[in-house]
Amino acid sequence: MRLREWGAFWLLGAIWGSSFLWIKIAVAEIGPVTLAAYRLLFGLLGLLPLAWMTGQAIPRDRSLLVRFLGLAVLNTALPFALISWGEIRIASGLAAILNGSTPLFTLIIAHFWLRDEKITPRRAAGLALGFVGVVVLMSRDLRAPAALESTWGQAAVLAASCSYAVAATFARAALRGQPVVVQATASVLMADAVLWLAVPVAEWPPRLPHLPGTWLALGWLGLLGSCVAYLLYYYLINAWGATRATIVTYVFPIFGLFLGVAALREPLTAQLIAGTLLIVTGIATATRVSTART
């Protein structure tokens, strides 16, 4: 593995790991669906010119477009909205930790969907550790005054993680071999269209951001978190393979938790640390064999 690939790996981890901080900032002023729609709009400002310059047009085949639409909803529109909604109710660091559980959901779904991704005893042990970590995190607020709100927020982020897992498995089964720029541009474009159609229903009247911090957050989430990050991720998939590239989720809790504590002064508790370690250890255990062979 070359230095350039490791540089892409850590840059991707930093961008996606810090996204939870920027979501927390932006969702304080605008609704979660509106936030996700603006975020993807900024992302398209980078992806569309790139697709044009490289001459990679979105395909016109109807069945392929339907598959891209499914990927757009599962991998972008739905999880972006769910995470933003969840962060109204929970800390950004906790959201980063819970979203890092995506590989655990992927292992379960791929076991039933893909022939070459079966759960082994080692993977089962990793899943058990990760599940215990999630339980530890979700139980930390049961006695708090806003326990129900916190539980719903955590459930929303876990649902987003599950959606990412379904999307990853679906993409491998139905969209293998599609060009990187085409896959990223088509999914972001369709996801943004879906979200703007949902804004009048979910958050009427939609609010235009006014605070400079909100616009900065949207620009970061769009140009870096939804444009550069997708390109880096697909670059790593091509260089390392899909399984090894997903270890980038290991660093989400590192960046997300640190930035939440440092920038937003979110509390750092022993229970939070314990749950994080259990989830990261579970992911590492569950993916160790397949990662080594990719």
ChimeraX commands (.cxc) that place a marker at each C-alpha (Angstrom):
marker #1 position 0.00,0.00,0.00 radius 0.5
marker #1 position 1.53,3.27,-1.15 radius 0.5
marker #1 position 1.92,6.48,0.81 radius 0.5
marker #1 position -0.53,8.21,-1.53 radius 0.5
marker #1 position -3.23,5.69,-0.71 radius 0.5
marker #1 position -2.68,6.06,3.03 radius 0.5
marker #1 position -2.84,9.83,2.59 radius 0.5
marker #1 position -6.19,9.46,0.84 radius 0.5
marker #1 position -7.36,7.15,3.62 radius 0.5
marker #1 position -6.59,9.58,6.47 radius 0.5
marker #1 position -7.89,12.57,4.54 radius 0.5
marker #1 position -11.16,10.73,3.90 radius 0.5
marker #1 position -11.41,9.74,7.56 radius 0.5
marker #1 position -10.83,13.34,8.65 radius 0.5
marker #1 position -13.42,14.73,6.22 radius 0.5
marker #1 position -16.15,12.24,7.05 radius 0.5
marker #1 position -15.28,12.12,10.75 radius 0.5
marker #1 position -15.55,15.91,11.03 radius 0.5
marker #1 position -18.84,16.01,9.11 radius 0.5
marker #1 position -20.77,15.27,12.30 radius 0.5
marker #1 position -19.48,18.52,13.83 radius 0.5
marker #1 position -20.59,20.55,10.80 radius 0.5
marker #1 position -23.99,18.85,10.74 radius 0.5
marker #1 position -24.48,19.81,14.39 radius 0.5
marker #1 position -23.66,23.45,13.55 radius 0.5
marker #1 position -25.94,23.65,10.49 radius 0.5
marker #1 position -28.93,21.80,11.96 radius 0.5
marker #1 position -29.14,24.43,14.71 radius 0.5
marker #1 position -30.56,26.86,12.12 radius 0.5
marker #1 position -32.22,24.81,9.37 radius 0.5
marker #1 position -34.18,21.58,9.24 radius 0.5
marker #1 position -32.45,18.22,8.68 radius 0.5
marker #1 position -34.00,17.54,5.26 radius 0.5
marker #1 position -33.20,21.08,4.06 radius 0.5
marker #1 position -29.66,20.69,5.38 radius 0.5
marker #1 position -29.15,17.46,3.44 radius 0.5
marker #1 position -30.59,19.04,0.27 radius 0.5
marker #1 position -28.29,22.07,0.46 radius 0.5
marker #1 position -25.34,19.82,1.25 radius 0.5
marker #1 position -25.82,17.78,-1.90 radius 0.5
marker #1 position -26.39,20.93,-3.95 radius 0.5
marker #1 position -22.92,22.10,-2.94 radius 0.5
marker #1 position -21.59,18.64,-3.72 radius 0.5
marker #1 position -22.95,18.83,-7.25 radius 0.5
marker #1 position -21.04,22.09,-7.80 radius 0.5
marker #1 position -17.92,19.96,-7.69 radius 0.5
marker #1 position -19.13,16.70,-9.22 radius 0.5
marker #1 position -20.98,17.99,-12.30 radius 0.5
marker #1 position -18.00,19.98,-13.72 radius 0.5
marker #1 position -15.76,16.99,-13.05 radius 0.5
marker #1 position -18.11,14.65,-14.92 radius 0.5
marker #1 position -18.24,17.12,-17.83 radius 0.5
marker #1 position -14.45,17.56,-17.98 radius 0.5
marker #1 position -13.85,13.82,-17.94 radius 0.5
marker #1 position -16.56,13.15,-20.50 radius 0.5
marker #1 position -18.42,10.71,-18.26 radius 0.5
marker #1 position -22.12,11.20,-18.88 radius 0.5
marker #1 position -24.89,9.72,-16.75 radius 0.5
marker #1 position -26.21,6.60,-18.56 radius 0.5
marker #1 position -29.65,6.60,-20.16 radius 0.5
marker #1 position -30.45,2.94,-19.70 radius 0.5
marker #1 position -33.72,2.81,-17.73 radius 0.5
marker #1 position -32.92,-0.22,-15.61 radius 0.5
marker #1 position -29.52,1.22,-14.71 radius 0.5
marker #1 position -31.09,4.57,-13.77 radius 0.5
marker #1 position -33.53,2.77,-11.47 radius 0.5
marker #1 position -30.60,1.08,-9.74 radius 0.5
marker #1 position -28.82,4.41,-9.39 radius 0.5
marker #1 position -31.99,5.87,-7.89 radius 0.5
marker #1 position -32.09,3.07,-5.33 radius 0.5
marker #1 position -28.45,3.75,-4.46 radius 0.5
marker #1 position -29.15,7.48,-4.22 radius 0.5
marker #1 position -31.94,6.97,-1.69 radius 0.5
marker #1 position -30.22,4.31,0.40 radius 0.5
marker #1 position -26.66,5.63,0.37 radius 0.5
marker #1 position -27.26,9.39,0.39 radius 0.5
marker #1 position -30.73,10.92,0.74 radius 0.5
marker #1 position -32.12,8.78,3.57 radius 0.5
marker #1 position -28.99,8.48,5.77 radius 0.5
marker #1 position -28.06,12.16,5.37 radius 0.5
marker #1 position -31.52,13.22,6.53 radius 0.5
marker #1 position -31.61,10.67,9.36 radius 0.5
marker #1 position -28.20,11.65,10.75 radius 0.5
marker #1 position -29.08,15.34,10.60 radius 0.5
marker #1 position -32.39,14.66,12.37 radius 0.5
marker #1 position -30.63,12.53,14.96 radius 0.5
marker #1 position -28.07,15.22,15.73 radius 0.5
marker #1 position -30.82,17.56,16.86 radius 0.5
marker #1 position -31.24,15.15,19.78 radius 0.5
marker #1 position -27.75,13.75,20.45 radius 0.5
marker #1 position -24.15,14.96,20.52 radius 0.5
marker #1 position -22.12,14.98,17.31 radius 0.5
marker #1 position -19.46,12.72,18.83 radius 0.5
marker #1 position -22.03,10.09,19.76 radius 0.5
marker #1 position -23.46,10.26,16.22 radius 0.5
marker #1 position -19.98,9.64,14.79 radius 0.5
marker #1 position -19.52,6.60,17.02 radius 0.5
marker #1 position -22.89,5.10,16.16 radius 0.5
marker #1 position -22.39,5.71,12.45 radius 0.5
marker #1 position -19.10,3.85,12.71 radius 0.5
marker #1 position -21.13,0.69,13.29 radius 0.5
marker #1 position -22.01,0.51,9.57 radius 0.5
marker #1 position -19.65,-2.44,8.86 radius 0.5
marker #1 position -21.46,-4.51,11.50 radius 0.5
marker #1 position -24.79,-4.04,9.72 radius 0.5
marker #1 position -23.06,-4.72,6.39 radius 0.5
marker #1 position -21.82,-8.10,7.62 radius 0.5
marker #1 position -25.33,-9.16,8.64 radius 0.5
marker #1 position -27.00,-7.99,5.43 radius 0.5
marker #1 position -24.28,-9.36,3.14 radius 0.5
marker #1 position -24.56,-12.76,4.86 radius 0.5
marker #1 position -28.09,-13.15,3.46 radius 0.5
marker #1 position -27.56,-11.25,0.19 radius 0.5
marker #1 position -24.11,-12.23,-1.10 radius 0.5
marker #1 position -22.78,-15.75,-1.49 radius 0.5
marker #1 position -19.15,-14.87,-0.65 radius 0.5
marker #1 position -19.82,-12.82,2.51 radius 0.5
marker #1 position -20.98,-15.35,5.09 radius 0.5
marker #1 position -20.76,-14.82,8.85 radius 0.5
marker #1 position -17.97,-16.87,10.42 radius 0.5
marker #1 position -17.39,-17.51,14.15 radius 0.5
marker #1 position -14.89,-14.64,14.25 radius 0.5
marker #1 position -17.35,-12.30,12.57 radius 0.5
marker #1 position -20.09,-13.42,14.94 radius 0.5
marker #1 position -17.85,-12.56,17.90 radius 0.5
marker #1 position -17.19,-9.14,16.41 radius 0.5
marker #1 position -20.89,-8.57,15.88 radius 0.5
marker #1 position -21.58,-9.48,19.51 radius 0.5
marker #1 position -18.93,-7.05,20.77 radius 0.5
marker #1 position -20.26,-4.26,18.54 radius 0.5
marker #1 position -23.83,-4.92,19.67 radius 0.5
marker #1 position -22.78,-4.70,23.33 radius 0.5
marker #1 position -21.07,-1.39,22.55 radius 0.5
marker #1 position -24.25,0.00,21.00 radius 0.5
marker #1 position -26.26,-1.13,24.04 radius 0.5
marker #1 position -23.76,0.58,26.35 radius 0.5
marker #1 position -24.06,3.83,24.41 radius 0.5
marker #1 position -27.84,3.77,24.16 radius 0.5
marker #1 position -28.24,2.99,27.86 radius 0.5
marker #1 position -26.19,5.98,28.98 radius 0.5
marker #1 position -29.15,8.38,28.80 radius 0.5
marker #1 position -31.96,6.17,30.12 radius 0.5
marker #1 position -32.14,8.11,33.39 radius 0.5
marker #1 position -31.74,11.54,31.84 radius 0.5
marker #1 position -34.71,13.95,31.59 radius 0.5
marker #1 position -34.54,13.85,27.78 radius 0.5
marker #1 position -34.06,10.09,27.61 radius 0.5
marker #1 position -36.75,9.48,24.99 radius 0.5
marker #1 position -35.45,12.22,22.70 radius 0.5
marker #1 position -31.90,10.89,22.99 radius 0.5
marker #1 position -33.03,7.34,22.28 radius 0.5
marker #1 position -34.87,8.44,19.13 radius 0.5
marker #1 position -31.81,10.39,18.00 radius 0.5
marker #1 position -29.54,7.38,18.47 radius 0.5
marker #1 position -32.06,5.13,16.72 radius 0.5
marker #1 position -32.11,7.51,13.73 radius 0.5
marker #1 position -28.32,7.40,13.36 radius 0.5
marker #1 position -28.33,3.59,13.67 radius 0.5
marker #1 position -31.05,3.46,11.00 radius 0.5
marker #1 position -28.80,5.58,8.78 radius 0.5
marker #1 position -25.95,3.13,9.39 radius 0.5
marker #1 position -28.23,0.27,8.39 radius 0.5
marker #1 position -29.21,2.18,5.24 radius 0.5
marker #1 position -25.54,2.64,4.36 radius 0.5
marker #1 position -25.01,-1.10,4.85 radius 0.5
marker #1 position -27.91,-2.01,2.54 radius 0.5
marker #1 position -26.60,0.46,-0.04 radius 0.5
marker #1 position -23.06,-0.95,0.06 radius 0.5
marker #1 position -24.35,-4.48,-0.44 radius 0.5
marker #1 position -26.76,-3.34,-3.16 radius 0.5
marker #1 position -24.01,-1.45,-5.00 radius 0.5
marker #1 position -21.76,-4.49,-4.99 radius 0.5
marker #1 position -24.54,-6.73,-6.27 radius 0.5
marker #1 position -26.14,-4.41,-8.82 radius 0.5
marker #1 position -23.67,-1.68,-9.85 radius 0.5
marker #1 position -20.27,-3.34,-9.94 radius 0.5
marker #1 position -18.01,-1.99,-12.68 radius 0.5
marker #1 position -19.63,1.43,-13.04 radius 0.5
marker #1 position -17.16,4.35,-13.40 radius 0.5
marker #1 position -16.36,6.17,-10.16 radius 0.5
marker #1 position -17.32,9.67,-11.30 radius 0.5
marker #1 position -20.55,8.45,-12.92 radius 0.5
marker #1 position -21.59,6.51,-9.81 radius 0.5
marker #1 position -20.87,9.44,-7.48 radius 0.5
marker #1 position -22.47,12.09,-9.71 radius 0.5
marker #1 position -25.60,10.11,-10.56 radius 0.5
marker #1 position -26.30,9.11,-6.96 radius 0.5
marker #1 position -25.74,12.62,-5.57 radius 0.5
marker #1 position -27.85,14.23,-8.34 radius 0.5
marker #1 position -30.77,11.87,-7.84 radius 0.5
marker #1 position -30.54,12.05,-4.06 radius 0.5
marker #1 position -30.64,15.84,-4.14 radius 0.5
marker #1 position -33.71,15.78,-6.38 radius 0.5
marker #1 position -35.46,13.41,-3.95 radius 0.5
marker #1 position -34.60,15.62,-0.97 radius 0.5
marker #1 position -35.81,18.85,-2.57 radius 0.5
marker #1 position -39.10,17.10,-3.36 radius 0.5
marker #1 position -39.31,16.07,0.30 radius 0.5
marker #1 position -38.53,19.53,1.76 radius 0.5
marker #1 position -42.02,21.04,1.19 radius 0.5
marker #1 position -43.60,17.99,2.79 radius 0.5
marker #1 position -41.26,17.57,5.74 radius 0.5
marker #1 position -40.27,21.16,6.54 radius 0.5
marker #1 position -42.69,23.72,5.19 radius 0.5
marker #1 position -41.93,26.56,4.88 radius 0.5
marker #1 position -38.27,25.83,4.07 radius 0.5
marker #1 position -35.79,28.20,5.71 radius 0.5
marker #1 position -32.91,29.86,3.90 radius 0.5
marker #1 position -29.74,29.85,6.02 radius 0.5
marker #1 position -28.63,33.28,7.27 radius 0.5
marker #1 position -25.75,32.65,9.66 radius 0.5
marker #1 position -22.22,32.60,8.15 radius 0.5
marker #1 position -21.41,29.52,10.22 radius 0.5
marker #1 position -24.30,27.62,8.62 radius 0.5
marker #1 position -23.15,28.49,5.11 radius 0.5
marker #1 position -19.59,27.47,6.02 radius 0.5
marker #1 position -20.91,24.16,7.36 radius 0.5
marker #1 position -22.97,23.52,4.21 radius 0.5
marker #1 position -20.00,24.34,1.98 radius 0.5
marker #1 position -17.77,21.96,3.93 radius 0.5
marker #1 position -20.37,19.19,3.94 radius 0.5
marker #1 position -21.05,19.61,0.23 radius 0.5
marker #1 position -17.72,20.30,-1.44 radius 0.5
marker #1 position -15.64,18.14,0.91 radius 0.5
marker #1 position -18.05,15.71,2.58 radius 0.5
marker #1 position -20.16,14.97,-0.52 radius 0.5
marker #1 position -17.77,15.60,-3.44 radius 0.5
marker #1 position -14.12,15.11,-2.49 radius 0.5
marker #1 position -14.98,12.37,0.02 radius 0.5
marker #1 position -16.89,10.29,-2.53 radius 0.5
marker #1 position -14.02,10.52,-5.00 radius 0.5
marker #1 position -11.48,9.54,-2.32 radius 0.5
marker #1 position -13.65,6.64,-1.21 radius 0.5
marker #1 position -14.07,5.20,-4.68 radius 0.5
marker #1 position -10.36,5.74,-5.32 radius 0.5
marker #1 position -9.59,3.59,-2.28 radius 0.5
marker #1 position -12.08,0.95,-3.41 radius 0.5
marker #1 position -10.24,0.73,-6.74 radius 0.5
marker #1 position -6.81,0.71,-5.07 radius 0.5
marker #1 position -7.44,-1.52,-2.04 radius 0.5
marker #1 position -10.73,-3.28,-2.72 radius 0.5
marker #1 position -14.15,-2.63,-1.21 radius 0.5
marker #1 position -13.65,-4.54,2.03 radius 0.5
marker #1 position -10.36,-2.92,2.98 radius 0.5
marker #1 position -11.63,0.55,2.03 radius 0.5
marker #1 position -14.43,0.29,4.60 radius 0.5
marker #1 position -11.92,0.33,7.47 radius 0.5
marker #1 position -12.07,4.11,7.10 radius 0.5
marker #1 position -15.10,3.89,9.41 radius 0.5
marker #1 position -12.69,2.95,12.23 radius 0.5
marker #1 position -11.48,6.55,12.40 radius 0.5
marker #1 position -14.94,8.20,12.49 radius 0.5
marker #1 position -15.17,7.97,16.30 radius 0.5
marker #1 position -11.65,9.36,16.67 radius 0.5
marker #1 position -12.29,12.55,14.73 radius 0.5
marker #1 position -15.99,12.89,15.61 radius 0.5
marker #1 position -15.53,12.43,19.35 radius 0.5
marker #1 position -12.45,14.69,19.55 radius 0.5
marker #1 position -14.05,17.53,17.59 radius 0.5
marker #1 position -17.31,17.29,19.53 radius 0.5
marker #1 position -15.48,17.60,22.84 radius 0.5
marker #1 position -12.99,20.25,21.67 radius 0.5
marker #1 position -15.22,22.48,19.55 radius 0.5
marker #1 position -18.67,22.01,21.07 radius 0.5
marker #1 position -17.62,21.04,24.62 radius 0.5
marker #1 position -19.67,17.86,24.52 radius 0.5
marker #1 position -19.22,15.71,27.64 radius 0.5
marker #1 position -16.70,12.86,27.58 radius 0.5
marker #1 position -17.73,10.05,29.93 radius 0.5
marker #1 position -16.33,6.63,30.80 radius 0.5
marker #1 position -19.46,5.03,29.36 radius 0.5
marker #1 position -18.92,6.85,26.06 radius 0.5
marker #1 position -15.30,5.67,25.88 radius 0.5
marker #1 position -16.26,2.10,26.78 radius 0.5
marker #1 position -18.98,1.94,24.14 radius 0.5
marker #1 position -16.61,3.36,21.53 radius 0.5
marker #1 position -13.90,0.80,22.30 radius 0.5
marker #1 position -16.40,-2.06,22.15 radius 0.5
marker #1 position -17.74,-0.98,18.76 radius 0.5
marker #1 position -14.30,-0.37,17.23 radius 0.5
marker #1 position -12.99,-3.68,18.61 radius 0.5
marker #1 position -16.07,-5.47,17.31 radius 0.5
marker #1 position -15.64,-4.01,13.83 radius 0.5
marker #1 position -11.93,-4.86,13.79 radius 0.5
marker #1 position -12.64,-8.44,14.91 radius 0.5
marker #1 position -15.50,-8.98,12.48 radius 0.5
marker #1 position -13.64,-7.66,9.42 radius 0.5
marker #1 position -10.14,-8.91,10.19 radius 0.5
marker #1 position -10.21,-12.04,8.04 radius 0.5
marker #1 position -11.79,-10.50,4.95 radius 0.5
marker #1 position -9.64,-7.39,5.20 radius 0.5
marker #1 position -6.46,-9.44,5.21 radius 0.5
marker #1 position -7.52,-11.24,2.05 radius 0.5
marker #1 position -8.73,-8.27,0.03 radius 0.5
marker link #1:1,2 radius 0.2
marker link #1:2,3 radius 0.2
marker link #1:3,4 radius 0.2
marker link #1:4,5 radius 0.2
marker link #1:5,6 radius 0.2
marker link #1:6,7 radius 0.2
marker link #1:7,8 radius 0.2
marker link #1:8,9 radius 0.2
marker link #1:9,10 radius 0.2
marker link #1:10,11 radius 0.2
marker link #1:11,12 radius 0.2
marker link #1:12,13 radius 0.2
marker link #1:13,14 radius 0.2
marker link #1:14,15 radius 0.2
marker link #1:15,16 radius 0.2
marker link #1:16,17 radius 0.2
marker link #1:17,18 radius 0.2
marker link #1:18,19 radius 0.2
marker link #1:19,20 radius 0.2
marker link #1:20,21 radius 0.2
marker link #1:21,22 radius 0.2
marker link #1:22,23 radius 0.2
marker link #1:23,24 radius 0.2
marker link #1:24,25 radius 0.2
marker link #1:25,26 radius 0.2
marker link #1:26,27 radius 0.2
marker link #1:27,28 radius 0.2
marker link #1:28,29 radius 0.2
marker link #1:29,30 radius 0.2
marker link #1:30,31 radius 0.2
marker link #1:31,32 radius 0.2
marker link #1:32,33 radius 0.2
marker link #1:33,34 radius 0.2
marker link #1:34,35 radius 0.2
marker link #1:35,36 radius 0.2
marker link #1:36,37 radius 0.2
marker link #1:37,38 radius 0.2
marker link #1:38,39 radius 0.2
marker link #1:39,40 radius 0.2
marker link #1:40,41 radius 0.2
marker link #1:41,42 radius 0.2
marker link #1:42,43 radius 0.2
marker link #1:43,44 radius 0.2
marker link #1:44,45 radius 0.2
marker link #1:45,46 radius 0.2
marker link #1:46,47 radius 0.2
marker link #1:47,48 radius 0.2
marker link #1:48,49 radius 0.2
marker link #1:49,50 radius 0.2
marker link #1:50,51 radius 0.2
marker link #1:51,52 radius 0.2
marker link #1:52,53 radius 0.2
marker link #1:53,54 radius 0.2
marker link #1:54,55 radius 0.2
marker link #1:55,56 radius 0.2
marker link #1:56,57 radius 0.2
marker link #1:57,58 radius 0.2
marker link #1:58,59 radius 0.2
marker link #1:59,60 radius 0.2
marker link #1:60,61 radius 0.2
marker link #1:61,62 radius 0.2
marker link #1:62,63 radius 0.2
marker link #1:63,64 radius 0.2
marker link #1:64,65 radius 0.2
marker link #1:65,66 radius 0.2
marker link #1:66,67 radius 0.2
marker link #1:67,68 radius 0.2
marker link #1:68,69 radius 0.2
marker link #1:69,70 radius 0.2
marker link #1:70,71 radius 0.2
marker link #1:71,72 radius 0.2
marker link #1:72,73 radius 0.2
marker link #1:73,74 radius 0.2
marker link #1:74,75 radius 0.2
marker link #1:75,76 radius 0.2
marker link #1:76,77 radius 0.2
marker link #1:77,78 radius 0.2
marker link #1:78,79 radius 0.2
marker link #1:79,80 radius 0.2
marker link #1:80,81 radius 0.2
marker link #1:81,82 radius 0.2
marker link #1:82,83 radius 0.2
marker link #1:83,84 radius 0.2
marker link #1:84,85 radius 0.2
marker link #1:85,86 radius 0.2
marker link #1:86,87 radius 0.2
marker link #1:87,88 radius 0.2
marker link #1:88,89 radius 0.2
marker link #1:89,90 radius 0.2
marker link #1:90,91 radius 0.2
marker link #1:91,92 radius 0.2
marker link #1:92,93 radius 0.2
marker link #1:93,94 radius 0.2
marker link #1:94,95 radius 0.2
marker link #1:95,96 radius 0.2
marker link #1:96,97 radius 0.2
marker link #1:97,98 radius 0.2
marker link #1:98,99 radius 0.2
marker link #1:99,100 radius 0.2
marker link #1:100,101 radius 0.2
marker link #1:101,102 radius 0.2
marker link #1:102,103 radius 0.2
marker link #1:103,104 radius 0.2
marker link #1:104,105 radius 0.2
marker link #1:105,106 radius 0.2
marker link #1:106,107 radius 0.2
marker link #1:107,108 radius 0.2
marker link #1:108,109 radius 0.2
marker link #1:109,110 radius 0.2
marker link #1:110,111 radius 0.2
marker link #1:111,112 radius 0.2
marker link #1:112,113 radius 0.2
marker link #1:113,114 radius 0.2
marker link #1:114,115 radius 0.2
marker link #1:115,116 radius 0.2
marker link #1:116,117 radius 0.2
marker link #1:117,118 radius 0.2
marker link #1:118,119 radius 0.2
marker link #1:119,120 radius 0.2
marker link #1:120,121 radius 0.2
marker link #1:121,122 radius 0.2
marker link #1:122,123 radius 0.2
marker link #1:123,124 radius 0.2
marker link #1:124,125 radius 0.2
marker link #1:125,126 radius 0.2
marker link #1:126,127 radius 0.2
marker link #1:127,128 radius 0.2
marker link #1:128,129 radius 0.2
marker link #1:129,130 radius 0.2
marker link #1:130,131 radius 0.2
marker link #1:131,132 radius 0.2
marker link #1:132,133 radius 0.2
marker link #1:133,134 radius 0.2
marker link #1:134,135 radius 0.2
marker link #1:135,136 radius 0.2
marker link #1:136,137 radius 0.2
marker link #1:137,138 radius 0.2
marker link #1:138,139 radius 0.2
marker link #1:139,140 radius 0.2
marker link #1:140,141 radius 0.2
marker link #1:141,142 radius 0.2
marker link #1:142,143 radius 0.2
marker link #1:143,144 radius 0.2
marker link #1:144,145 radius 0.2
marker link #1:145,146 radius 0.2
marker link #1:146,147 radius 0.2
marker link #1:147,148 radius 0.2
marker link #1:148,149 radius 0.2
marker link #1:149,150 radius 0.2
marker link #1:150,151 radius 0.2
marker link #1:151,152 radius 0.2
marker link #1:152,153 radius 0.2
marker link #1:153,154 radius 0.2
marker link #1:154,155 radius 0.2
marker link #1:155,156 radius 0.2
marker link #1:156,157 radius 0.2
marker link #1:157,158 radius 0.2
marker link #1:158,159 radius 0.2
marker link #1:159,160 radius 0.2
marker link #1:160,161 radius 0.2
marker link #1:161,162 radius 0.2
marker link #1:162,163 radius 0.2
marker link #1:163,164 radius 0.2
marker link #1:164,165 radius 0.2
marker link #1:165,166 radius 0.2
marker link #1:166,167 radius 0.2
marker link #1:167,168 radius 0.2
marker link #1:168,169 radius 0.2
marker link #1:169,170 radius 0.2
marker link #1:170,171 radius 0.2
marker link #1:171,172 radius 0.2
marker link #1:172,173 radius 0.2
marker link #1:173,174 radius 0.2
marker link #1:174,175 radius 0.2
marker link #1:175,176 radius 0.2
marker link #1:176,177 radius 0.2
marker link #1:177,178 radius 0.2
marker link #1:178,179 radius 0.2
marker link #1:179,180 radius 0.2
marker link #1:180,181 radius 0.2
marker link #1:181,182 radius 0.2
marker link #1:182,183 radius 0.2
marker link #1:183,184 radius 0.2
marker link #1:184,185 radius 0.2
marker link #1:185,186 radius 0.2
marker link #1:186,187 radius 0.2
marker link #1:187,188 radius 0.2
marker link #1:188,189 radius 0.2
marker link #1:189,190 radius 0.2
marker link #1:190,191 radius 0.2
marker link #1:191,192 radius 0.2
marker link #1:192,193 radius 0.2
marker link #1:193,194 radius 0.2
marker link #1:194,195 radius 0.2
marker link #1:195,196 radius 0.2
marker link #1:196,197 radius 0.2
marker link #1:197,198 radius 0.2
marker link #1:198,199 radius 0.2
marker link #1:199,200 radius 0.2
marker link #1:200,201 radius 0.2
marker link #1:201,202 radius 0.2
marker link #1:202,203 radius 0.2
marker link #1:203,204 radius 0.2
marker link #1:204,205 radius 0.2
marker link #1:205,206 radius 0.2
marker link #1:206,207 radius 0.2
marker link #1:207,208 radius 0.2
marker link #1:208,209 radius 0.2
marker link #1:209,210 radius 0.2
marker link #1:210,211 radius 0.2
marker link #1:211,212 radius 0.2
marker link #1:212,213 radius 0.2
marker link #1:213,214 radius 0.2
marker link #1:214,215 radius 0.2
marker link #1:215,216 radius 0.2
marker link #1:216,217 radius 0.2
marker link #1:217,218 radius 0.2
marker link #1:218,219 radius 0.2
marker link #1:219,220 radius 0.2
marker link #1:220,221 radius 0.2
marker link #1:221,222 radius 0.2
marker link #1:222,223 radius 0.2
marker link #1:223,224 radius 0.2
marker link #1:224,225 radius 0.2
marker link #1:225,226 radius 0.2
marker link #1:226,227 radius 0.2
marker link #1:227,228 radius 0.2
marker link #1:228,229 radius 0.2
marker link #1:229,230 radius 0.2
marker link #1:230,231 radius 0.2
marker link #1:231,232 radius 0.2
marker link #1:232,233 radius 0.2
marker link #1:233,234 radius 0.2
marker link #1:234,235 radius 0.2
marker link #1:235,236 radius 0.2
marker link #1:236,237 radius 0.2
marker link #1:237,238 radius 0.2
marker link #1:238,239 radius 0.2
marker link #1:239,240 radius 0.2
marker link #1:240,241 radius 0.2
marker link #1:241,242 radius 0.2
marker link #1:242,243 radius 0.2
marker link #1:243,244 radius 0.2
marker link #1:244,245 radius 0.2
marker link #1:245,246 radius 0.2
marker link #1:246,247 radius 0.2
marker link #1:247,248 radius 0.2
marker link #1:248,249 radius 0.2
marker link #1:249,250 radius 0.2
marker link #1:250,251 radius 0.2
marker link #1:251,252 radius 0.2
marker link #1:252,253 radius 0.2
marker link #1:253,254 radius 0.2
marker link #1:254,255 radius 0.2
marker link #1:255,256 radius 0.2
marker link #1:256,257 radius 0.2
marker link #1:257,258 radius 0.2
marker link #1:258,259 radius 0.2
marker link #1:259,260 radius 0.2
marker link #1:260,261 radius 0.2
marker link #1:261,262 radius 0.2
marker link #1:262,263 radius 0.2
marker link #1:263,264 radius 0.2
marker link #1:264,265 radius 0.2
marker link #1:265,266 radius 0.2
marker link #1:266,267 radius 0.2
marker link #1:267,268 radius 0.2
marker link #1:268,269 radius 0.2
marker link #1:269,270 radius 0.2
marker link #1:270,271 radius 0.2
marker link #1:271,272 radius 0.2
marker link #1:272,273 radius 0.2
marker link #1:273,274 radius 0.2
marker link #1:274,275 radius 0.2
marker link #1:275,276 radius 0.2
marker link #1:276,277 radius 0.2
marker link #1:277,278 radius 0.2
marker link #1:278,279 radius 0.2
marker link #1:279,280 radius 0.2
marker link #1:280,281 radius 0.2
marker link #1:281,282 radius 0.2
marker link #1:282,283 radius 0.2
marker link #1:283,284 radius 0.2
marker link #1:284,285 radius 0.2
marker link #1:285,286 radius 0.2
marker link #1:286,287 radius 0.2
marker link #1:287,288 radius 0.2
marker link #1:288,289 radius 0.2
marker link #1:289,290 radius 0.2
marker link #1:290,291 radius 0.2
marker link #1:291,292 radius 0.2
marker link #1:292,293 radius 0.2
marker link #1:293,294 radius 0.2
view
